[in-house]
Each structure stands twice: as C-alpha cells, then as structure tokens.
Amino acid sequence: MGIDEFDYKEPACATCGGKEFYYPETETHGTIPVERIIEKEDEFLSRNDLASAEKLLRYWLDEAKALNDKRGELVVTSELTGVFRKTGNKEDSEKYCTEILRLIDETDMAETTSGATFLLNVATNKKAFGDAKGALKIYDEVYKVFSKNLDADNALFGGLYNNSALSYADLGDYDTAISYFEKALEIAKKSGNKLDEAVTYTNLSTTFLRRDPFDDENVDKALDNALSCLNDEGVTRDGYYAFVCEKCASAFSDAGRFIDAQDLSARARSIYERR
C-alpha cells in the first residue's frame, strides 16, 4: 500500500498571506481565523479523530462563504479534501476538488506557488480514488509552476515527486516511479526530514515488491532505511509521527516483516491513546 505524502502532512504554504492571497475584485466582510482552524484540525488529526476534523472544517467553510472570504474558503476546502481522502469519501472529494479548481480560477492563483500547492492536493485526491492518469496531468501543471517559483531542492518538489511516483507505480511504470522516489529522497535528506525519508523509503520498498516479488535485497534495504529514520532519536513522537508509523506498518506487513509492522502499529496506538 503506497503512502501519499498528503496523507500525513498538509502543505504549509496554504495558510500564508501576501499577494498570493490578494483578491483585488473581491469585497470581503471579514475573515475566518485560518491559522487557529488548522491548529484545531491538527489536534483532532493527532488523535485520529477524523469525524471531529470534518465537522470543524464544514462549520468554518460555511462561515467563510457567509463572509465572502475567498482565501478562507479555499484553504478550508483544500483541508476538507484531505479528510475525505483519509475517510475514503470519493463523492465529496470530487465535489470539493471541483470547488478548489473554481476558486483558483476565480482568484487568478493558477501561476502562484500557493495555487499550485492547492492543485497538487486535487491531483493527490484523483490518484487516491483511482485516476492516476488524471493526476499525472495535473502534476505536470504543478511542476511547471513550481519550476518558475521555487529552488530545485524546495520541500514542495519532494511532495510532488513522491506523489508523481505513486501515480506511475499505479500505472505499472515502476522504473519511472523509482526514479521519482529517488529524487524525493535527495530532497528529504538535504532537509533532514526523517519522516519524509521514512515515507519515501517505504514507498520505494512497495514499488520494488510490485516490480519483482522476489527482489528481497532492494525491498529489505529500503525498509531497513525507513526503520532507521523512524528510530532516529531526533524525531518527535507526536500525532504526526504516529500517523506515519501507522501507514508505514503496511509496507512492512506486505513484505512479510510482521514483527516490525506490529511494532510500528503499537507505537502509533500508544501515541493516540495518550492524546
């Protein structure tokens, strides 16, 4: 089972301010408290309480619409699609992804980094619900915008490469998928993000296994590297860590490393129970 980076980490720049959220032709009547909403959502997600996260976001989406707060509406809608991806709600995912596209178009954000990041979330949902080809078309659009606005080692490229790789793997193009995972790894290592490394290594292991069920050498090497990242003493053991452990556990199970899988699941469960 592949892990979409957006399953465990939402894009930070979605809540940034400045000209990327400037709407010269839109009169607002107030704004919703985006940062506090995201903090509360993260609190629910750290307990794996998806129902409360969805309820929170739906409430604030209505508030944003009532205030004509397009920035707030776009952020909350994007966050909701992430929840729908986790709960498997394809119908609402498609509905709200369409809303994201409309809002990006209305606010002239298509060529901005923030707009491309919202678009990345749309593509990730497409992939999650079985449309890998459609996702790759959007990833290509995102790449063009990122290339204009970002350095090549920016963490957003890591997410883009990881998600592109998962789509290629779903289409059976394992060699291309592996090359994209390797690009994502380079960026994760430069940034020192051990959890991003762990996720990418487990995605690699799953892809090696799908390409050749008897490729024990590459599969085990990737899983060993993932486990090393998850065991790193510098990694904070919070709700984010628990979610990554829970998702990584499936890759170990798929490879027949059941003890490691049980250990990772137990780590996640222990953190959720304490929160």
Secondary structure per residue as TSV (DSSP state, phi and psi in degrees):
chain	resnum	aa	ss	phi	psi
A	1	M	-	360.0	120.0
A	2	G	-	-76.5	155.5
A	3	I	-	-112.6	119.9
A	4	D	-	-78.8	132.8
A	5	E	G	-55.4	-30.4
A	6	F	G	-76.8	-2.0
A	7	D	G	-75.1	-20.7
A	8	Y	T	-127.3	-9.6
A	9	K	-	-145.3	121.6
A	10	E	-	-88.5	148.5
A	11	P	-	-65.0	125.3
A	12	A	G	-64.3	-36.4
A	13	C	G	-73.1	-5.4
A	14	A	G	-65.3	-16.4
A	15	T	G	-110.5	12.5
A	16	C	-	-77.2	162.9
A	17	G	-	-107.0	-156.8
A	18	G	S	89.5	-166.9
A	19	K	G	-64.6	-20.8
A	20	E	G	-69.2	-14.1
A	21	F	G	-119.7	29.2
A	22	Y	-	-95.8	125.4
A	23	Y	-	-119.8	90.0
A	24	P	T	-62.1	-24.1
A	25	E	T	-107.3	11.8
A	26	T	-	-116.7	123.9
A	27	E	-	-94.5	119.6
A	28	T	-	-99.0	158.0
A	29	H	S	-114.8	19.8
A	30	G	-	138.9	172.2
A	31	T	-	-134.4	152.7
A	32	I	-	-85.6	155.8
A	33	P	-	-80.7	79.2
A	34	V	H	-55.2	-49.1
A	35	E	H	-61.8	-41.5
A	36	R	H	-68.6	-34.1
A	37	I	H	-64.2	-45.2
A	38	I	H	-63.9	-39.9
A	39	E	H	-60.9	-43.7
A	40	K	H	-66.8	-40.1
A	41	E	H	-60.2	-45.6
A	42	D	H	-60.4	-35.2
A	43	E	H	-62.5	-44.9
A	44	F	H	-64.5	-43.3
A	45	L	H	-66.1	-31.8
A	46	S	H	-66.2	-19.6
A	47	R	T	-101.8	5.0
A	48	N	T	62.1	30.3
A	49	D	-	-95.5	78.6
A	50	L	H	-69.8	-33.4
A	51	A	H	-63.4	-42.9
A	52	S	H	-68.9	-36.8
A	53	A	H	-62.5	-43.8
A	54	E	H	-65.5	-42.6
A	55	K	H	-60.7	-44.2
A	56	L	H	-58.8	-49.0
A	57	L	H	-67.8	-37.8
A	58	R	H	-64.4	-39.3
A	59	Y	H	-60.9	-48.5
A	60	W	H	-74.1	-22.7
A	61	L	H	-65.7	-43.7
A	62	D	H	-61.4	-40.4
A	63	E	H	-63.8	-43.2
A	64	A	H	-61.8	-41.4
A	65	K	H	-65.3	-41.2
A	66	A	H	-63.2	-33.0
A	67	L	H	-88.3	-4.8
A	68	N	T	58.0	37.3
A	69	D	-	-91.3	89.7
A	70	K	H	-64.5	-38.2
A	71	R	H	-60.2	-49.9
A	72	G	H	-62.4	-40.6
A	73	E	H	-61.4	-42.4
A	74	L	H	-66.7	-44.7
A	75	V	H	-62.5	-49.2
A	76	V	H	-66.8	-38.7
A	77	T	H	-61.6	-42.4
A	78	S	H	-63.5	-42.4
A	79	E	H	-62.3	-40.0
A	80	L	H	-61.4	-39.0
A	81	T	H	-63.8	-31.2
A	82	G	H	-65.6	-39.5
A	83	V	H	-66.4	-42.2
A	84	F	H	-62.6	-35.0
A	85	R	H	-63.7	-40.7
A	86	K	H	-70.6	-34.2
A	87	T	H	-90.3	-6.0
A	88	G	T	76.6	23.9
A	89	N	-	-87.7	85.0
A	90	K	H	-66.4	-41.4
A	91	E	H	-59.8	-50.2
A	92	D	H	-71.6	-30.7
A	93	S	H	-59.8	-48.7
A	94	E	H	-64.1	-41.1
A	95	K	H	-61.8	-46.6
A	96	Y	H	-79.5	-26.7
A	97	C	H	-65.5	-36.7
A	98	T	H	-62.2	-37.6
A	99	E	H	-65.1	-38.4
A	100	I	H	-61.3	-45.5
A	101	L	H	-61.1	-40.8
A	102	R	H	-63.3	-45.1
A	103	L	H	-67.7	-38.3
A	104	I	H	-61.3	-42.4
A	105	D	H	-67.7	-44.2
A	106	E	H	-64.1	-31.3
A	107	T	T	-102.0	9.5
A	108	D	T	54.9	45.2
A	109	M	-	-103.3	2.9
A	110	A	T	-57.1	-31.7
A	111	E	T	-98.9	9.8
A	112	T	S	-99.8	157.6
A	113	T	H	-61.8	-42.5
A	114	S	H	-63.7	-42.5
A	115	G	H	-61.3	-42.0
A	116	A	H	-66.1	-32.8
A	117	T	H	-68.4	-40.1
A	118	F	H	-62.7	-40.4
A	119	L	H	-63.7	-36.2
A	120	L	H	-59.1	-38.9
A	121	N	H	-66.3	-37.7
A	122	V	H	-61.1	-45.8
A	123	A	H	-62.9	-41.3
A	124	T	H	-62.9	-37.2
A	125	N	H	-67.7	-38.8
A	126	K	H	-58.8	-46.3
A	127	K	H	-61.9	-44.1
A	128	A	H	-60.5	-31.4
A	129	F	T	-104.3	24.2
A	130	G	T	98.6	2.2
A	131	D	-	-106.2	70.2
A	132	A	H	-65.5	-37.8
A	133	K	H	-64.4	-44.3
A	134	G	H	-62.7	-37.5
A	135	A	H	-64.0	-43.1
A	136	L	H	-63.2	-34.6
A	137	K	H	-62.4	-41.1
A	138	I	H	-72.8	-38.5
A	139	Y	H	-58.3	-35.4
A	140	D	H	-64.6	-39.5
A	141	E	H	-64.6	-41.7
A	142	V	H	-63.4	-42.2
A	143	Y	H	-58.9	-42.3
A	144	K	H	-62.0	-41.1
A	145	V	H	-71.5	-45.3
A	146	F	H	-58.7	-41.0
A	147	S	H	-62.4	-31.3
A	148	K	H	-76.4	-30.1
A	149	N	H	-112.9	-13.8
A	150	L	S	-127.0	155.6
A	151	D	-	-70.4	154.4
A	152	A	T	-64.4	-23.8
A	153	D	T	-100.8	15.4
A	154	N	-	-63.9	142.1
A	155	A	H	-59.6	-27.0
A	156	L	H	-63.8	-31.5
A	157	F	H	-65.7	-34.7
A	158	G	H	-59.8	-44.8
A	159	G	H	-64.0	-40.2
A	160	L	H	-63.2	-45.6
A	161	Y	H	-65.1	-41.6
A	162	N	H	-61.3	-47.2
A	163	N	H	-70.8	-34.6
A	164	S	H	-62.8	-42.6
A	165	A	H	-60.1	-41.8
A	166	L	H	-62.6	-36.4
A	167	S	H	-68.4	-42.9
A	168	Y	H	-61.6	-38.8
A	169	A	H	-64.1	-40.9
A	170	D	H	-62.7	-28.3
A	171	L	T	-87.7	-0.3
A	172	G	T	86.3	6.5
A	173	D	-	-93.0	74.2
A	174	Y	H	-68.8	-35.9
A	175	D	H	-63.8	-43.5
A	176	T	H	-65.3	-40.3
A	177	A	H	-58.6	-45.5
A	178	I	H	-62.8	-39.0
A	179	S	H	-64.5	-36.3
A	180	Y	H	-72.4	-37.8
A	181	F	H	-61.6	-38.8
A	182	E	H	-64.8	-36.9
A	183	K	H	-64.4	-41.1
A	184	A	H	-64.5	-38.2
A	185	L	H	-62.9	-41.8
A	186	E	H	-57.6	-43.0
A	187	I	H	-69.1	-42.7
A	188	A	H	-61.9	-40.5
A	189	K	H	-66.5	-39.4
A	190	K	H	-64.1	-36.9
A	191	S	H	-82.6	-15.9
A	192	G	T	77.3	17.4
A	193	N	-	-84.7	98.7
A	194	K	H	-67.4	-33.3
A	195	L	H	-72.4	-36.1
A	196	D	H	-62.6	-40.1
A	197	E	H	-61.0	-46.5
A	198	A	H	-60.5	-44.6
A	199	V	H	-61.2	-44.2
A	200	T	H	-68.1	-39.2
A	201	Y	H	-64.0	-39.3
A	202	T	H	-70.7	-34.5
A	203	N	H	-63.0	-40.0
A	204	L	H	-61.4	-45.2
A	205	S	H	-61.1	-41.9
A	206	T	H	-64.3	-37.9
A	207	T	H	-70.7	-40.8
A	208	F	H	-58.2	-41.8
A	209	L	H	-67.4	-38.7
A	210	R	H	-70.1	-34.8
A	211	R	H	-70.9	-39.5
A	212	D	-	-151.3	103.2
A	213	P	T	-59.3	-12.6
A	214	F	T	-107.5	12.3
A	215	D	-	-85.4	62.7
A	216	D	H	-61.3	-35.2
A	217	E	H	-61.2	-52.6
A	218	N	H	-70.4	-37.1
A	219	V	H	-63.0	-49.6
A	220	D	H	-67.9	-35.7
A	221	K	H	-62.9	-43.9
A	222	A	H	-64.9	-41.8
A	223	L	H	-68.3	-37.8
A	224	D	H	-61.6	-40.7
A	225	N	H	-66.1	-39.2
A	226	A	H	-63.1	-44.0
A	227	L	H	-64.8	-37.6
A	228	S	H	-61.2	-41.0
A	229	C	H	-65.3	-42.0
A	230	L	H	-70.2	-24.5
A	231	N	T	-89.2	-4.5
A	232	D	-	-59.1	130.6
A	233	E	T	-67.6	-18.9
A	234	G	T	-82.6	-5.2
A	235	V	S	-85.2	128.9
A	236	T	-	-73.0	129.9
A	237	R	-	-89.6	76.8
A	238	D	S	-116.8	-166.1
A	239	G	H	-62.8	-33.8
A	240	Y	H	-63.5	-44.8
A	241	Y	H	-61.5	-42.0
A	242	A	H	-61.3	-42.6
A	243	F	H	-64.0	-41.4
A	244	V	H	-65.0	-43.7
A	245	C	H	-59.6	-44.3
A	246	E	H	-60.1	-43.2
A	247	K	H	-73.4	-39.0
A	248	C	H	-65.6	-29.1
A	249	A	H	-56.1	-35.6
A	250	S	H	-64.5	-33.6
A	251	A	H	-67.2	-39.9
A	252	F	H	-66.3	-39.4
A	253	S	H	-64.5	-42.4
A	254	D	H	-60.5	-31.4
A	255	A	T	-89.5	4.1
A	256	G	T	84.1	10.3
A	257	R	-	-96.4	72.5
A	258	F	H	-70.7	-33.4
A	259	I	H	-64.8	-45.2
A	260	D	H	-62.5	-40.4
A	261	A	H	-62.6	-43.9
A	262	Q	H	-64.6	-38.4
A	263	D	H	-63.2	-44.7
A	264	L	H	-66.1	-40.2
A	265	S	H	-63.4	-37.9
A	266	A	H	-67.0	-38.1
A	267	R	H	-60.1	-46.4
A	268	A	H	-63.6	-45.6
A	269	R	H	-61.9	-40.3
A	270	S	H	-62.1	-40.7
A	271	I	H	-69.4	-43.5
A	272	Y	H	-61.5	-39.6
A	273	E	H	-68.7	-24.7
A	274	R	H	-83.2	-14.2
A	275	R	-	-96.9	360.0
